[in-house]
Amino acid sequence: MLPKIVVTGGCGYIGSHTIIELIESGRYDVISVDSCVRSTPETMDRVENITGVRVKNYRLDICDKEAFFKVFEENPDIVGIIHFAAYKAVGESVEQPLMYYRNNLGALANVLEACQRFSVPNLLFSSSCSVYGDVEHLPVSEATPMGQAMCPYAHTKQIGEGMIQSMAIPNPSTHSLILRYFNPVGAHISGMNGELSPDKPNNLIPIIMRVASGKQPQMTVFGTDYETRDGSCIRDYLHVSDIADAHVKAMDYLVEGRNQEVCEVFNLGSGNGVSVLEMLDATEKVIGRKLNYVLGERRPGDIPAIYGDSRRANELLGWHCKFNVEDMIASAWKWENYQDNNNI
């Protein structure tokens, strides 16, 4: 029998792509736990269409400890948890901070207790580059100190990392990896699974796709006078399937006992930043037509640039990005059209 992995938030954007990569690796059996409050159960239909494997999703709230623990009682052979499930909208976290602290940290507390109670030996935690705050020196590495959190969402990631590191002392039988990643974009290369964005998305690529498909008349580039190569903000974009692949390699690293400490941290970034204007130019080349955008003023809270140093993940996990910016855009465009053609 294959080692069994629990993926929390498995019906979500990164969670579902990670399930696909876990299945296609041929090394793991997977079950999902997702309340589908911010995702849809139909995601598992798309996963099955891509992989040919039907993944069971336990539709429950991880903050409900009794319900969550039943998953482990029914599956006593679980060897690892990949914990994605969390609220992640920056603006919403500013407006409703208590909801974010209660959900994100309460769920993680139950995950950590499950590791302890049911002797789960391996844990991967989905963290974020937002833990670094506004940094002075680029690229950021794992040695870059955490800065002041720019929003409650980022603060929950900082606290969550601290919780995991604290639990490593009394519970050294569970080995943990914290994966701090930058901006996940794109969709499965088939175009059959991707990010389900709200009607008014906040992230760049979903906004670009809405403008490209005519769902939104135009978009604004916020700030063109930053001290960057073209004046617009620079971010480190990663194809979602590359991030998913990193989780498979990280789980391999733990399961094979290659980790050097009970709790380790890895950055997942491309090592190169892409500006907003460069992303727009690349999109126009991929889809073959001009996009309707205007140049606007800076947006409060935006930092000029951030991108990551992932040499540690390259060397120890054997992980490298397979997809470039054009791949990210092409897959996102295929997914945009797939949604339209299939009434998603």
N, C-alpha and C positions, 0 to 999 in steps of 0.2 A: 504493500500500500504506500501511496505517496504521502509525504509529510503534509499535514493539514494546516492551512493558514487562515486566520480570521482577518478580513478587511472591513474595518468600520468606515462608514460612508462609502460603501462599495457601489452605490448607485449614482454617486456624484461624478464630477468631471475627472479629476485625477484618479479617484478610486476605481472607476470603471475601466480606465485605460490600464491601470496597474493589474487589475484582475485579468484583462486580456493578455498582458505580457506574462503573468504568472502561469496562466494556462498554456500559452504557446511555448513556454520554456520546457514544458514536459516534466518539470521537477516537483510540482506542487498541486495538491488538491485545495480548492478554495471555497470558503463560505463567506457570505456578506452579511453585515448588520447595518441597516439603514432605515431610519424612520420614514424616509421619503417626504419629510416636511419641506426640504429644499432640493429635492430631486424627484424622479419619477420611477415607479417600479418597472415601467416599460424599458428602462435602460438595460435590464437583464435580457430582454428580447433581442436587443441590438448586440449585446455581448455574445449571445447564443448564435446569432446570424453570422458573426465574424469568426467565432472559434469552433462552433459545432457542439459546445458544451453548455449545458444548463446549470447555472450557478444558483444555489439556494440563497435567498435573502430572508433573514429574520427581520421582519418589519417591526421594529421596536425602538424606543428611546433609550439610548445608552445611559442617560441620567437615571433611568429606572433600574436600580441595581438588581432587584430581584428578577426582573424579566431578563436583563442582560446576562446574569449568572446562569440562567437556564441553558443558554447557548453552550456553555462549557460543561454543564452537567450532561447534556445530550451528546456532546462531542469530547470525550475525555482524552482524545489523542491529539489535541491542538499543540503545535510546536512553535507557533509564532502569531503575533498580532501586528498588523500594520494599521496604525491609528490615524485616519484622516478626519473623521467626523468632527466638524466644528463650524460655527458661524464665521464668515470671513469678509463681510462687507465693511470696509473701513468707515464709510460715512455713517452707516447704521450703528456701528460700534460707538461712535461719538454721541449719537442721539440716544442710544439705549445701552449704556455701559454695563449696567447690572445684568441685563439679559446675556451679554457676552461672557461676563465673569461666571455667572451661574451655569451656563450651558457648557462652555469650552473647558472650564476647570473642573466642573462636576463630572463631566463625562470622562475626562482624563483620570480623575481620582478613582472612578469605578474600573477603568482599564487597568490601572496599577494594582488595585486590590484584587482583580481577577488574576493577574499574573502571579500574585503572591498566593492566593487561596488555591488556585488550580495548577500551580507549578508550571506556568508557561515560561519556557526558557528564553524566548527571544521577542524583542519589542522594537518596532520601528516607529518613530514619531515624526509626523509631518509638521515641520516648523517652517520658518520663513526668514528671508533676508531682512524683513522689517525689524528683526530684533537688534540690528546694528544701528538703527536710527539714521541721523544725518552724519555721514562719515567725512573725515577730512582727507583720508588717503585711499586711493583706489589702485588696484582692485582690493576688495575686502577678502580676508582669509579667515580661517577658523580662529586665528589668534587675535583678530580685530576685536576689541572690547565692545560689549553691548553699550549702545548709547541710550539716550532718553527715548522711550517709546513715543511715537508720534500720534498714536491712537490707542484706545482700549484693546482693539483686536491684537495689535502688536504686543501690548503688555501681557495679554493672555498667553502668547507664545513664549515670552520671556519667563513668566511665572511657571508655565508648563515645563519648560526645560529644567528649571530649578527643581520642580517636583520630581522629575525623573532622576536627576542627579542625586537628590536627597534619598530617594528610595533605593539607589544602588548600594548605599551603605548597609542598611539592615536586611536587604534582600539581594545579595550578590549572585544568587542562582539565576536571576533574570538578567540577561545581557541586552543592553539597549543601544540603539543608534539613533541619533538626532540628525535629521536631514533638513538643512536650511536651503531652500531653493528660491530662485528668483522668479521671473515672470513666465508662468506656463501659458503657452498659446498653441493654436492649431487644433487638429483633430486626427483621429485615426486615419492612416494613409488611404484606407478604403473610402473615406468620406462618410462612413455609416455610423459613426459615433463621435460626439464632440461635446462642447460646452453648451448647455441650455441657458441662455442669457435672459435676464428679465427684459421687459419692454424698453427700459431705459438703462442699458448697461453702463458701467463706469470704466471698464477696461478698454484699452485702445483697439485691439483686434476685433472684438465684437462690434464696437462702434463703426469701425471701418467696413466691416461686412454688411452692416445695416445700410450704410450709405451706398456701398457698391450694389446692393440688391434693390435699392430704391425705397426701402422701408423708412428711411430717414433722409430728408432732403439735403442736409449738409452737416458738416462737423467743424469744430473749431480746434485749431492747434493753439494750446495755451502756452504762450511765451515763445518768442523767437529771439530774445536778447540775452539768453544765458551764456555763460562762458564755456560753450561747447563748440564743436567744429562747425555746426550750422546754426547755432543759436537756440535749437529746440532741445528738450529734455532727452537724456540718454538713459536707457534701461537695458537690462540683460534678459533677453528673451530666450526661452527654451521650448522646444517642441514637447508637447505633453507626453508623447510616447517615449521620448528620451528620459523624461523624469520617471515615467513608469518603469522603464528598463533599469534605471538606477535603483529603484526599490527592490527589484528582483535580485540584482547583484548584491545589494546590501543584505538581503535576507540570506543569500548564499554565504556571504561573508560571516554572518553570525552562526548559521546552521553548521557550517564547516569548521567553526571554532578558530577562525583566523583573526578575530578581534584581539586587540592588545590590552584593552581595559574593559571594565564592566560597563562603562558608559562612554561612548565616543561621539564626536560631532563631525559632520561632513557638510561642506558647501556643495551645492549643485548649481553651477552656472556655466555659461559658455566661455567666460573669460574675455568676452568682447561685448561692448555696448552698441546698441543700435538706436539712432535718434528717431524721434517722431516723424520728421520729414523724410528720413531715409526709409522708414517703414511705409510711408505713403507712396513714395516713388517706386519701391519694390512691388507694392500691391498693384499700381497702375501697369507695371510691366507684366505681371502675372495674369491679370484679368483682361488686359488689352484695351483699357479705356481710362480716361481721366476721372478723378474723383472730385466731388464738389466739396472743397474745404476752404475755410477762411482763417486768416492769422489773427489771433487775439492776444489779450494781455495774459500775464502770468496768473496761475491759479494758486490761491493761498495753500500752503502746506507742501507744495511740490518741491523736491530737491533737484538740483541741476542734473546729477548723474550718479548712477550706482551700477556696478557690475562686479562679478565675483571671480575669485581665484579658486579653481576646482582641482588643482594639482593633487591634493590629497586623495580625492575620490578617483582621479585618473590612476594614481599609483597603487592604492590599496584595494580599491573595488574593481579595478580594471574597466572603469566606466568612461566612455567618451561619447560626445554628441554625434549622432549619425545624420541629423537633419539640419539643413541651413534655413536661412530666412525665407527663401523662395518656397521651400517645402512647407514651412509653417503656414504661409499665406495660401498656397495651393490647396492644402488639406482643409484649411478653414473655409475656403471658398466652395470646395466640394461638399462639405458638411452643410453650409448655408443653403446650397441648392438641394441637397438631400432632404433637409427639413421642409423646404417649400414643396417638393414633389411628393412627400409622404405625410403632409399635414401634421408635422410635429410641432 
